[in-house]
Amino acid sequence: MAPVPKPARTNESAVEPSRTLRILVAYDGFESGLRALQLYQRMSRNFDHEFFFDVDFWRFEILIRPSFGEEAALQAAQADIVIIAVDGTCSLPFEVQIWIEKWVRKKTGQQSAFVYLPANPCQGTQGSTYLRAYLRGVAVRGNMDFISPLLQKNGSRRRPEWESSPRPTGEASSITEIVYRRLNHPQSGGNK
């Protein structure tokens, strides 16, 4: 996969980060990949002096190929944050569900998060409700925090609220909180 450009540092005098935050993004199209990239860039700007970011982007059509799927499944199992971004389809191809089931079984007990980024038109549909429930179940089986944006009830495009389902070991209400946990407990993940 092509390297992802890192946003410019805002404070060059700060100490270089010594920990790595591993992120895997699986997406189904250009728009969903762009939303995931923007989320990564926000995280990078906020935490670029605390972490090196190791980010891999996988388009669904690539990760379902056996030779690439195995590599992507290993990366997802080892990731601190796994992001699934979908466009307006509000569903996952069966092959992508098989890929998800493959890596979630390999997930160790490390603290991690599973993020679902749906397209705005997908929000509130029956397909989106089913997909959200399925992905929340994956997070539970993988002992991961589940985080997903929710639109306001009127469907406006204001900054979304975040839904979260905490793991038994604690509560997380945002990706920022997950990253802060890595800062305070580096032995539970976030190091390479």
Beta strands, then each sheet from edge to edge (+ up, - down):
strand 1: 19-27
strand 2: 51-59
strand 3: 81-85
strand 4: 113-117
strand 5: 145-150
strand 6: 161-165
sheet 1: 2+ 1+ 3+ 4+ 5+ 6-
end
